[in-house]
Amino acid sequence: MQQVYSYYLTSMGRNGIDGAGGPTPVSAHGDRFISTTTSYSRNYVNAFWNSTTGVMVYGDGDGTTAGSMTTLDIGGHEMTHGVTQYEANLTYSGESGGLNESMSDVFGAMVERSVLGETANTWMIGEQTWTPNTAGDALRYMNDPAADGHSADYYTSTLGNLDVHYSSGVPNLAFYLLSEGGTHPRGASTTVVTGIGADDAADIWYLALSSYLTANGTMSDARTATLSAAAALFGSASTQYTQVGNAWTAVGVNAAAANVCSTSNYSSSLARSRSSSYQPSSAGVAALAGTQTFSLTGPANTDFDLYLQARSGNSWVTVASSLGSTSTESLSYAGSAGTYRAVVYSYSGSGNFSLSWCKP
């Protein structure tokens, strides 16, 4: 607890997990503390940050899978979940969940490094306690995530479907390459990264977490956030900024592509008030993931509304709408791949309309 507190205070200027010396259910003489429970349960092979009570909890392990979980990197990892909770509050599922886990691995490693110095073990998570009867292994490997047999080390569109401990391998490797330099350990890309050192890399990652990432951040958002942090700290013409981009590219997280859509134009009519028209049909049409835009133009002195519906199983769900008081409406919707249909509805009046729909 002391070393985690000291690392964040000395390196990041942060006073405690919550930024105010705590949190804790215990206070004395006006001071606040970080609290811990050890020997939790029996043969418990885990540790966790209790986000409700603000207490750190450690198991003693079972002596086979793991020994005591009270190591520097595990403590730093779990307490960083608390830091994340008070900052970006990354949702613990999908790609944001992988980022949440990775932030904890990164700063768990940095806490260990601040105490023991940088060695090959810096980039191994839980190596001091994992399978105590097997020398030289670890729970996770930031320098080669796939070495654990489970973690991903290169981005694909299905990354968010993995357990968050395994999808964390992609940003873990990006951080390692940014710190140490090199290329993808298994040749998934040919991008060469020039290392900027772990101190600068950690400063960038922390500023991204505290100032630029939001709860539902994706891997692409993390690339953008860390580039923004690098620009704020070192300038957009700096080596640090360039290498942040290279590190993400090396693990397959590229700059977000500009939204490309194909425009279709539809026309029809509404015969009376309170009637609807489905475009292009009631069955809908397939659209890829991305942003869809719509523009509706109807007759003067009428009130036509526009709805976008997505198929969900055997039903339709309205995901966006434009409900102005005229027959001219527009909307934009960023969504996943699926089947969609537009609904033009007459709140009052009748007549012909035209609809422009640009979809990925």
C-alpha positions in Angstrom: 0.0 0.0 0.0 2.8 2.4 0.9 4.6 1.7 -2.4 1.5 2.1 -4.5 0.7 5.4 -2.7 4.3 6.6 -3.1 4.4 5.7 -6.8 1.3 7.7 -7.7 2.3 10.6 -5.5 5.9 10.8 -6.7 5.4 10.0 -10.3 1.9 11.3 -11.1 1.3 13.9 -8.3 -1.8 11.9 -7.2 -2.7 11.8 -3.5 -4.1 8.3 -3.0 -6.4 6.1 -5.0 -9.2 8.6 -5.0 -6.9 11.6 -5.4 -7.7 12.8 -1.9 -5.6 10.4 0.3 -8.1 7.5 0.4 -10.6 6.1 0.0 -11.2 4.2 3.3 -14.0 3.4 5.7 -11.6 4.3 8.5 -10.2 7.7 9.5 -8.3 9.0 12.5 -7.2 12.4 13.5 -8.4 13.9 10.2 -6.2 11.6 8.2 -7.5 9.3 5.4 -6.0 5.9 4.5 -5.9 3.1 2.0 -7.2 -0.1 3.7 -6.4 -3.7 3.0 -7.8 -7.1 4.0 -5.4 -10.1 3.8 -5.9 -13.9 4.1 -9.3 -13.5 2.5 -11.4 -16.7 2.4 -9.3 -20.0 2.2 -6.9 -21.0 -0.5 -8.1 -18.0 -2.5 -6.2 -17.5 -5.7 -7.1 -14.0 -6.4 -7.0 -10.4 -5.2 -9.4 -7.6 -5.9 -10.2 -3.9 -5.4 -13.6 -3.6 -3.7 -15.1 -0.7 -5.5 -18.0 -0.4 -3.0 -16.0 -0.2 0.2 -12.7 1.1 -1.2 -10.7 -1.7 0.5 -8.0 -3.8 -1.2 -8.4 -7.6 -0.7 -5.8 -10.3 -1.0 -6.0 -14.1 -0.9 -3.2 -16.4 0.3 -3.3 -18.6 -2.8 -3.4 -22.4 -2.7 0.3 -23.0 -2.8 0.0 -24.7 -6.2 -1.7 -22.3 -8.6 -0.3 -19.4 -6.7 1.2 -18.4 -3.4 0.2 -15.3 -1.5 -1.2 -12.6 -3.8 0.5 -9.8 -1.9 3.1 -8.8 -4.5 4.0 -5.4 -5.7 2.6 -5.8 -9.2 -0.6 -7.5 -8.1 -1.2 -4.8 -5.5 -0.4 -2.1 -8.0 -2.7 -3.8 -10.5 -5.7 -4.1 -8.2 -5.4 -0.6 -6.6 -5.1 0.9 -10.1 -8.6 -0.5 -10.7 -9.5 2.0 -8.0 -7.7 4.8 -9.8 -9.5 3.9 -13.0 -12.8 3.9 -11.1 -12.2 7.6 -10.0 -11.0 8.7 -13.5 -12.2 7.2 -16.8 -14.3 4.6 -15.0 -13.8 2.2 -17.9 -16.7 -0.2 -18.3 -15.6 -3.7 -17.3 -16.7 -5.5 -20.5 -15.8 -5.4 -24.2 -12.9 -3.4 -25.4 -13.2 -0.9 -22.6 -12.9 -3.8 -20.1 -9.7 -4.9 -21.8 -8.4 -1.3 -21.5 -9.4 -1.3 -17.8 -7.4 -4.5 -17.2 -4.4 -3.2 -19.2 -4.2 0.0 -17.2 -3.9 -2.1 -14.1 -1.2 -4.3 -15.6 0.7 -1.2 -16.8 0.7 0.5 -13.5 1.2 -2.7 -11.5 4.4 -3.1 -13.5 5.4 0.5 -13.0 4.9 0.2 -9.2 7.1 -2.9 -9.2 9.7 -1.1 -11.4 9.7 1.9 -9.0 10.8 -0.3 -6.1 12.9 -3.1 -7.6 14.2 -1.3 -10.7 13.6 -2.3 -14.3 14.4 -5.9 -15.2 12.9 -8.6 -17.5 10.5 -9.3 -14.6 9.0 -5.8 -14.9 7.0 -7.0 -17.9 5.8 -10.2 -16.2 2.6 -10.0 -14.1 2.4 -12.0 -11.0 5.8 -13.8 -11.6 6.7 -13.7 -7.9 3.7 -15.8 -6.9 2.3 -17.6 -9.9 2.8 -21.4 -9.9 5.4 -21.3 -7.2 6.7 -24.8 -8.1 7.5 -23.7 -11.7 10.3 -21.2 -12.1 10.4 -18.4 -14.6 6.7 -18.2 -15.5 4.0 -15.6 -14.9 0.3 -15.0 -15.0 0.7 -12.6 -18.0 3.5 -11.3 -20.2 3.3 -7.7 -21.4 6.2 -8.1 -23.8 4.7 -11.2 -25.4 1.0 -11.5 -24.4 0.3 -14.7 -26.3 2.9 -16.5 -24.2 0.3 -17.2 -21.6 -1.7 -19.3 -24.1 -4.8 -17.1 -23.9 -4.1 -13.4 -24.4 -4.4 -11.5 -27.7 -1.5 -9.6 -29.1 -3.0 -8.1 -32.3 -6.2 -6.2 -32.8 -9.2 -7.7 -34.6 -12.8 -6.6 -34.7 -13.7 -9.5 -32.3 -11.3 -8.5 -29.6 -14.1 -7.2 -27.4 -15.6 -10.7 -27.2 -12.6 -12.1 -25.2 -12.4 -12.2 -21.5 -11.1 -8.7 -20.4 -7.9 -10.3 -19.0 -7.0 -11.6 -22.4 -8.0 -8.7 -24.6 -5.8 -6.6 -22.4 -2.8 -8.1 -24.2 -3.1 -5.8 -27.1 -2.7 -2.5 -25.2 -0.2 -4.2 -22.8 2.0 -4.9 -25.8 1.5 -1.4 -27.2 2.8 0.0 -23.9 5.7 -2.4 -23.7 6.8 -1.5 -27.3 6.4 2.2 -26.6 8.6 1.9 -23.5 11.3 -0.5 -24.8 11.0 -0.3 -28.6 11.1 -3.2 -31.1 8.7 -5.0 -33.3 5.8 -7.3 -32.7 7.2 -10.4 -30.9 5.4 -12.8 -33.2 5.7 -10.9 -36.5 2.0 -9.9 -36.8 3.2 -6.5 -38.1 6.5 -5.0 -39.4 6.2 -1.6 -37.7 9.4 -0.7 -35.9 8.9 1.2 -32.6 11.6 3.3 -31.1 11.3 3.1 -27.3 10.8 6.3 -25.3 11.4 4.8 -21.9 8.9 3.6 -19.3 8.7 6.9 -17.5 7.5 8.9 -20.5 5.2 6.1 -21.5 3.6 5.9 -18.1 3.1 9.7 -18.0 1.3 9.5 -21.3 -0.8 6.5 -20.3 -1.8 8.2 -17.0 -2.8 11.5 -18.6 -4.8 9.5 -21.1 -6.6 7.7 -18.3 -7.2 10.8 -16.2 -8.1 13.4 -19.0 -9.0 11.8 -22.3 -10.5 8.3 -22.0 -14.2 7.9 -21.3 -16.1 5.0 -19.8 -16.9 3.2 -23.1 -13.5 3.8 -24.7 -12.4 1.4 -27.4 -8.9 0.5 -28.5 -9.1 3.1 -31.2 -10.2 5.6 -28.6 -7.2 4.6 -26.5 -4.9 5.3 -29.4 -6.5 8.8 -29.8 -6.4 9.4 -26.1 -2.7 8.5 -25.7 -1.8 10.6 -28.8 -3.6 13.6 -27.3 -1.8 13.0 -24.0 1.6 12.8 -25.8 0.8 16.0 -27.7 -0.1 17.8 -24.4 3.0 16.6 -22.6 5.6 16.6 -25.4 4.1 18.3 -28.4 2.7 16.8 -31.6 6.1 17.1 -33.4 7.8 15.1 -30.7 9.4 11.6 -30.8 7.0 10.6 -28.0 4.0 11.5 -30.1 5.3 9.7 -33.2 6.1 6.5 -31.3 2.8 6.4 -29.5 1.2 6.1 -33.0 3.8 3.5 -34.1 3.2 1.4 -30.9 -0.5 1.2 -31.6 0.0 0.5 -35.3 2.4 -2.4 -34.4 -0.5 -4.1 -32.5 -3.0 -3.5 -35.2 -4.8 -0.5 -33.7 -4.8 2.0 -36.5 -6.2 5.5 -36.8 -10.0 5.5 -37.1 -10.9 5.6 -40.8 -13.1 8.4 -42.0 -16.7 7.3 -42.2 -17.5 6.1 -45.8 -21.1 5.7 -46.7 -23.1 5.0 -49.9 -26.2 7.2 -50.5 -29.6 5.8 -51.6 -32.5 8.0 -52.4 -36.1 7.0 -51.8 -39.4 8.7 -52.5 -43.0 7.9 -51.6 -46.1 9.5 -50.1 -48.2 9.6 -47.0 -51.9 9.6 -47.7 -53.2 11.0 -44.4 -52.2 12.1 -40.9 -51.0 9.3 -38.5 -49.8 7.1 -41.4 -46.4 5.6 -41.8 -44.1 4.6 -44.7 -41.2 2.1 -44.2 -38.1 2.7 -46.3 -36.7 1.0 -48.3 -39.3 -1.6 -47.1 -40.7 -3.0 -43.9 -38.1 -5.8 -44.1 -35.3 -3.2 -43.8 -31.8 -3.3 -45.4 -28.3 -4.4 -44.2 -25.8 -1.8 -43.1 -22.2 -2.1 -41.9 -20.9 -0.7 -38.6 -20.4 3.0 -38.8 -22.4 6.3 -39.0 -25.7 6.4 -41.0 -27.1 9.8 -42.0 -30.6 10.7 -43.1 -32.3 13.7 -44.7 -36.1 13.9 -45.1 -37.9 16.5 -47.2 -41.7 16.6 -47.3 -44.4 19.1 -48.4 -44.9 22.5 -46.8 -47.4 23.0 -44.0 -47.1 19.4 -42.8 -45.4 17.7 -39.9 -43.5 14.5 -40.9 -41.3 12.8 -38.4 -38.3 10.4 -39.0 -37.4 7.3 -37.1 -34.5 4.8 -37.5 -35.3 1.2 -36.4 -32.9 -1.7 -36.0 -34.0 -5.4 -36.1 -33.6 -7.1 -32.8 -34.5 -10.8 -33.0 -38.0 -10.9 -34.4 -38.9 -7.3 -33.5 -37.8 -3.7 -34.3 -36.3 -1.2 -31.9 -36.2 2.5 -32.5 -32.6 3.6 -32.1 -32.8 7.3 -33.3 -35.4 9.8 -34.3 -35.9 13.4 -35.6 -39.2 14.9 -34.4 -39.3 18.5 -35.5 -42.4 20.5 -36.2 -42.0 20.5 -40.0 -41.6 17.9 -42.7 -37.8 18.6 -43.0 -35.9 16.2 -40.7 -32.4 14.9 -40.4 -30.5 12.5 -38.1 -27.2 10.8 -37.7 -26.7 7.5 -36.0 -23.4 5.6 -35.2 -24.2 1.9 -34.8 -23.1 -1.6 -35.2 -23.6 -3.8 -38.3 -27.2 -5.0 -38.6 -30.5 -4.6 -40.4 -32.2 -1.2 -40.3 -35.2 0.5 -41.7 -36.4 4.1 -41.8 -39.9 5.1 -40.8 -41.5 8.3 -42.1 -44.5 9.2 -40.0 -47.1 11.9 -40.6 -47.8 13.7 -37.4 -50.1 15.9 -39.4 -50.8 16.3 -43.1 -50.2 14.3 -46.3 -48.2 14.3 -49.5 -45.0 13.2 -51.2 -41.6 13.0 -49.6 -38.0 12.2 -50.5 -35.5 10.5 -48.2 -31.7 10.4 -48.6 -30.0 7.6 -46.6 -26.2 7.3 -46.5 -25.2 4.0 -44.9 -21.9 2.2 -44.5 
